[in-house]
Amino acid sequence: VEISTYFSTSLCLIRCVSAAPHPHHPDAHKNHFTLLCCPPPPFPSAHCFPPHPPPWSPYLSFSHSQTTTHRDPCSSFYMHLIRSDARGTRFFWTLLPFYTESCSASLKCDRVIDRFTYEIAPVFVLMEQLTLKKMREMIGWPAGEGDGLFSPGGAISNMYSVMIARYKYFPEVKTKGMSAAPRLVLFTSEHSHYSIKKAGAALGFGTDNVILLSTDERGRVIPADLEAKILDVKQKGYVPLFVNATAGSTVYGAFDPINEIADICEKYNLWLHVDGAWGGGLLMSRKHRHKLNGVERANSVTWNPHKMMGVPLQCSAILVREKGILAGCNSMCAGYLFQPDKQYDVTYDTGDKAIQCGRHVDIFKFWLMWKAKGTIGFEQHIDKCLDLSQYLYNKINNREGFQMVFDGPQHTNVCFWYIPPSLRGMSDSEERREKLHRVAPKIKAMMMESGTTMVGYQPQGNKVNFFRMVVSNAAVTQSDIDFLVDEIERLGQDL
Ligand SMILES: Cc1ncc(COP(=O)(O)O)c(C=O)c1O
């Protein structure tokens, strides 16, 4: 596939031409798939930029054309790329990173794919704004109002949330540093992603001021523990600032009770962040979105399309309920980029809200996938992955040699121990725990050596190593799951 890219300040035209004949349709090389993106002119026509707004509909649109006589097979070849059937989607996803990377390569000009100003990347700026608004609508913020950015990953999105929380309550830290603030404390679950602690270290709070909250047997924060720890911190004279609730924890796939946590945050006037890096995708599913009930009460949300939704790395959004706070927190107004006297509406120069300068175009592949699959396509993807996890759970729950870490998956995370025959009759003891701790790493090593499959494992709290199976690829089938279970039994039977 040869990709030609034409950019101007007003128009992005990407032409995808097959250079070699399609194996089954020799004339397919004459076909091309064209993507037209036209930004709506957001300013009065007298000082219009771009100077001659194209007369197209003010939204971004696809078009597909072909020049061959063999219409059907050829059109289906390229439309395959954007269909949601398993094969086509897989091919499409495989192609996409190449596709977007190719855009930058063929342009031979990295600057064009940076997005700090509207004049440099109008199409991508608008794609980003449009998509973030749609995501905020799905969170439930009225009319999708608010703010946001795509960032280099969930860890960085979480860091943004801590930065803006601090700016909200102690804006003087931006200029005077941490000495202008009292001792500030962050709260997050003992099951939460380590990026909250890392943000605490990187931003000068110190990891001692990141307090871990106790969880129930399913890995969900216990709200009473949060309130007790807030009171304890206040009694010591420190200032509670920020609470992170996880929607889909990394290991258990647990969803913290957002509504109850939000009640406590409102009572003590704390910033509520929801880390939906892993579980945010469930907002696309009418069947599963209730697991994030209360997310609309959050001040900020991390949502990684590059996890559960299958968008190629990297694609993570930080979404913020209050408009303008990202700019207030981060903007430095560099005079050589963000001139206030440009001839267009400079609120479209979104780059200064980021902690980076140039940014990679993460939005393009996500926007393209959303256009191709639709919200319903993402919903089917999510529902299928969760169904497969339930299938795995049902298959191994009560099966000889398997023991579940918790009852019933909340997300696609299914956590379990494989107990080899040699350990099955043994009563619980330190010796058995030590032996069981070594089982998952050994089976995984054998899987890798035989090149059959791979599945993650880890200890958690006082629990010895257990397997954690997650499904985020909707092309997985029940027979893949059957194979995984058989493979674990085959490799583990003599341990
Ligand atoms: C709950 C949660 N938050 C944040 C992250 C970090 O995301 P990223 O790898 O995109 O930085 C992860 C990664 O596994 C995660 O599971």
The ligand as a Tripos MOL2 file, in Angstrom:
@<TRIPOS>MOLECULE
LIG
   16    16     1     0     0
SMALL
NO_CHARGES

@<TRIPOS>ATOM
      1 C1         -5.4360    1.4740   36.0310 C.3       1 LIG1
      2 C2         -4.2680    1.9620   35.2410 C.ar      1 LIG1
      3 N1         -3.9410    3.2590   35.2550 N.ar      1 LIG1
      4 C3         -2.9040    3.7560   34.5710 C.ar      1 LIG1
      5 C4         -2.1120    2.9230   33.8160 C.ar      1 LIG1
      6 C5         -0.9510    3.4960   33.0600 C.3       1 LIG1
      7 O1         -1.2690    3.5740   31.7180 O.3       1 LIG1
      8 P1         -0.1340    3.7570   30.5920 P.3       1 LIG1
      9 O2          0.5400    2.4320   30.4730 O.co2     1 LIG1
     10 O3         -0.9020    4.1450   29.3840 O.co2     1 LIG1
     11 O4          0.7840    4.8300   31.0590 O.co2     1 LIG1
     12 C6         -2.3950    1.5600   33.7750 C.ar      1 LIG1
     13 C7         -1.5280    0.6390   32.9980 C.2       1 LIG1
     14 O5         -1.5920   -0.5420   33.0840 O.2       1 LIG1
     15 C8         -3.5050    1.0570   34.5030 C.ar      1 LIG1
     16 O6         -3.8230   -0.2440   34.5000 O.3       1 LIG1
@<TRIPOS>BOND
     1     1     2 1
     2     2     3 ar
     3     2    15 ar
     4     3     4 ar
     5     4     5 ar
     6     5     6 1
     7     5    12 ar
     8     6     7 1
     9     7     8 1
    10     8     9 2
    11     8    10 1
    12     8    11 1
    13    12    13 1
    14    12    15 ar
    15    13    14 2
    16    15    16 1
@<TRIPOS>SUBSTRUCTURE
     1 LIG1         1 GROUP 0 **** ****
